[in-house]
Amino acid sequence: MKPEFLFMCKITDEKSKQRMQKYINIIEIEKTDIKSVMDNAVGKEGIIVPYTPHKLITKQVMDSSKELKIVGTTYGGTRQNIDDEYAIKKGLTVIHTGASRPRPMAEYALGLILSSLMYIHNYSHYMKSGEDWPRFKYGRSRNLSDRKVGVIGLGLIGKEIVNLLKCFTNDIFVHSNHLSKDDELNLCVKNISLNRIFAECEIIVLSGGYNSSTYHMIGKEQFEIMNKDALFVNIARGKMVNQKEMIDALNEKEIYLALDVFEEEPLEADSPLRNSDRVLLTPHRANNSIEFEQRWDCLADEIELFYTGKIPKSKLSIERARAMSDS
């Protein structure tokens, strides 16, 4: 008899669902409250949950589900929805669908960079706002080619950003606390300090994970040493940046910002960030492409690996879990 898996969501890809059903019996319940998880978790060998702003697979859920072997999310991380460290210590396999996110988010970051360097969003805004022909509103734009770029955080998404940037420039630097010398050589990048990234790079992309150790890791000190006309892009988490100090820097010097995330979301209606032509704003949509739905294929891959005696690619270690975003 195949083991039972509880999905606290509907699987929207029928082919992926059929792949999973080769190994497991699937029970789908479209509820995201703790009571519903508790009421249905007993006897299940696996539990998969969607993104929610609260934890669903708690210590209590895991302790009451004696047959449980594997837990996971349909989202790119686990910290938001699973007591992942506790699960790992209990010997459970913890998986996620992070493999579906790097390319969509890397292409989005590239879009932010290109639009900012070439004023594309600005021209569109003014043409739609009634300015007849804003052709000469700005000076010369810039190409991305051969410019010095820094990427902060080198997980799956950061590495994919680096790979895309290599189509434009070989002058790529990174800042990562988890990059080995071998990986540094294989990726053809140089790992330098955070402050050197800000002092030396013309384009700076933040892509790392948010947790207590990365709260406000970027602030006044970093923005003060940014070069004139340098561009800072954030597709990671808003709380990794001191937003007030970033705004102060924007007012004091000619730097550019491309932001998909903010300290408080939604962004305040009266935020000064809304009033500058040197700022490109989007409402936390870097993971919104249709390709993100490949997450169901990722999940099917992981379940197949687990039940054929192999190690799922996203299986978390304690160290990797701690490096993931808390939100």
N, C-alpha and C positions, 0 to 999 in steps of 0.2 A: 504494500500500500504506500502511495506517495505521501510525503509529509505535507502538512497544511501550513500555508502562509497567510497571514492576515495583512491585507493592504487597506490602510485607512484613507483610501482614495480610489478613484476609478482609473483603470489602466486605459489610456486613450489610443494606444497603438495595438491593433489586433494581432499583427504578425509577431510582435515582441511578446504579447501575452501567450500566444500559442507556443512560442519557444520556451517560455517559462513553464508552461503546463506539461512539458515533457518530463519535468523533474518534480513539480510540486502541484498540489491542489490549492487553488487561489480562492480566498474569500475576500470580497470587496465590500467595505463599509465606508460610505462617504460622510464620516463624522470626524471631527478633530477636537474632541474633548477627552480628558483623562478617563472619565467614567466609561466611555465607550471602548477605549483601549482595554481598560481593566476587565470589563465585562466579556470581552471577546478574545483576550490573549491566552487564556488557559488552554493548554494542549497544543498550542501552535509552535512549530519549529522555527518559524521566521516571522518577523514583523517589519513591514515597510511603511513609512509615514511620509506625507508631503511636507512642504514648508509650512510652518506656523510660527507665530511670534512667541510661542510658549513650548516647553518641553512636553513631549508625548510619551516617549519611552523612558520612564523614570526608574529609579532604583526599585520602587515598589512594584512596578510592572514587571521588571526583570526577575525580582525575587519571587513573584507569585507564578511565574511561568517556567515550571521545572524542565519542560522539554525544549526550551528556547536554545537555539544554536547560533542564529544569525539575525542581526538587526540592521536596518539601513534607512536611507532617505531617498526620495526622488529628486532631491535638491543637491547642489554642489558641495554642501558641507553637512556636518552632523551636530555641531555644538549647539545649534539653536533648538534641536528637537530631540536629542538623545543624550542621556548621561553617558557619554562615550567612554570616558576613562574608567568609570565603574564597570561598564560592559566589557571592556578589554580585560580588566583585572579579574572578571568572572570567567574569562575564557571564551567569551562570545566573539564571533567575527562581526566586525562593524564595516559596512560598505556604504558607498554613496555614488552619485552619478556625475562626479566632477569632470570626468573625461569628456562630457558633452559640452563643457563650457569654454575651454581655452580658445578655440578658433572663433566662435561668435564674439567673445569679449575682446580678443586681439584685433579683429577686424573693426570693431566699434572704436577701440582706442585709436587705431590708424585713421578712421574717419574723423575723429575729433582733432587729431593732429593736422591732417591735411586741410580741413575746413578752417582751422585757426590760422595756419600759415598763409592761406590764400584768401581769407576773408569771405569765404563762400556763404556762410550763414549770415554775415552782415549785409552783403549785397542782396541776398534774398529778402531779408527783413525790410530793408529800405525800399526795395522795389514794390513789395506788397503793402508798405505803409503809405504809399502815395508819392514818394519822391520819384519824379519822372525817370531820371537817368543818372543814377549815382555812380557812374563809371569812374569818376575822378575823385571820389570821396576819400579814398585811402591812397597811400603811397605804394611803392612797389611791394608786391607780395614775395613770399619765399618758397622755394622748393624744399622738400625733405631731403633730397639727394645729397649725400656727402656731408650731412650735418652731424654734429656730435650729440649723441642721444644717451640718456641715462635711464635705466629701468630699476625701480626699487621694489624688491620682492621677486623671487625667482622660483615660484611654484609652477604648476602646470600652465597657468595663465601667463605669468611673466616670461616663461620660456617660449611660449607661442608668440608673444609680442616681439621678443628678440628675433625669432625666426622670420617674422614678417618684415621687421625693420631691416633685415639683411638684404632685402630686395632693393633698398634705397641707400644704405650706408654701411660701411665696415667700421665706422667709428662708434662702437657701442660699448658702454660701460654699465655695470650693474652694481647694486648694493644688496648683498644677501648674507645673512648669518648662517645659512645652511648649505652653502655652495662649496663643494670639495675642489681641490686644485685640479683633479682630473676632469671634473665637469666644466671647470673654468676653461681649460684647454680645449675640450671637445666642442664647447659652444663658441669658441673664438671670441670670448669677451674678457674684460678685465674687471675684477671685483675690487671696488674702491670704497672709501668711507662715504657716509651719507653727505657730509659737508662738501666733499670733493665733487660729488654728483651735482650739487646745487651751484658750486662755484665754477665748474668747468663745462657743464653741458648746456646746450642751447634748448634742448627739449628734454623734459623730465617726466617720466610716467610712473605713477604710484600704482602698484598692482598687488601688494602684499596682503596678508591676513590681519584682521583686527582682533586684538585681545588687550588685556590690561597692560602688557609690556609695550604695545605700540600706540597706546592712547597719546595723542598730541605729540607723536614722534617728530612731526614737522611743524615748525612755528617761526617765530621772529628771527631766530639765529639763521635758519636756512634761507628764508626769503630775503634777508638783508644781503646775502652774498650771491644772490641770483644776478646774472648778467642782464643788462638792458635788452629788452626784446625777447628774453628767454620765455619759454612756454612751460607751464606746469599743468599736467593732466592727471586727474584723479578718477579712476574707475574702481577703486578699492572700497574704502569706507570713509565717510566724512569725519568720523571721530579720530581718525589717525592724524588729522590736521587741525591746528588751532585756527579756527575759521576767522575769529576776530583779528588775529595777527596777520592772517593772509590778506584780509580786506585792508588793513592798515598799510601793508606793503603795496597793494594795488594802488592805493591813493597816493603813496609817496614816490613810487618809481614806475617806470614804463615796463611792466611785465605783463604777460598774457596768461590767462587761465582757461582751461577746458574742464568742466566739472560735471560729473554724472551723479555724484553723491555729496551729501552735506551733513554737518553736525546734527542738525535737527531736520527731519523730513516729515511733511513737505517743507521746502524752503519757504521762509517767511515772505509774505507778500511785499513787505517793505524793505527787503534785504538790499543793501547797496550793490550786491553782485548783479542784480537785475538791471542796473543802470549804466553799465560800462560796455563800450564796444570792444574792449579788450578781454571780455569774458564770454565764453560759449557755455551755455547751460542746457543740460538735458535732465529729465526727471527720473533718474535711477532706472535706465532702460538698457544698459549694456548687455544684459543677458536675455533680451527679448526676441531674438531672431527665431525663425521657425526651426532652424537647425538645433536649437536647444532641446527640441522634442526627441532628438536622438538619445535622450536620457533613458528612454524605455529600452532601447537596444543595449545601452550600457548596463542596465539592470539585468537584462536577460543574459548578457555575457557573463556578469559576475555570478549569477545563480548557476549558470552552466559550469563555470569553473569550479565553484564550491562543490557541486554534486558529482563532478567527475574527478574529485580528489586533488584538484589543483588549487592554487592560492589566488583568490580574486585580486585583480590589479589594484583596486581601491582600498583593500583591507588596511585598516588603520593600526598603527603602532601608537603607543602613548606619546612618543615624541611628535609624531605627525599630527595627532589629535590636538596637542597643545599649540601647534603652529597655525591651526585653522582659525577662521574668523569666529568670534563669539556671536555675531549677529549678521 
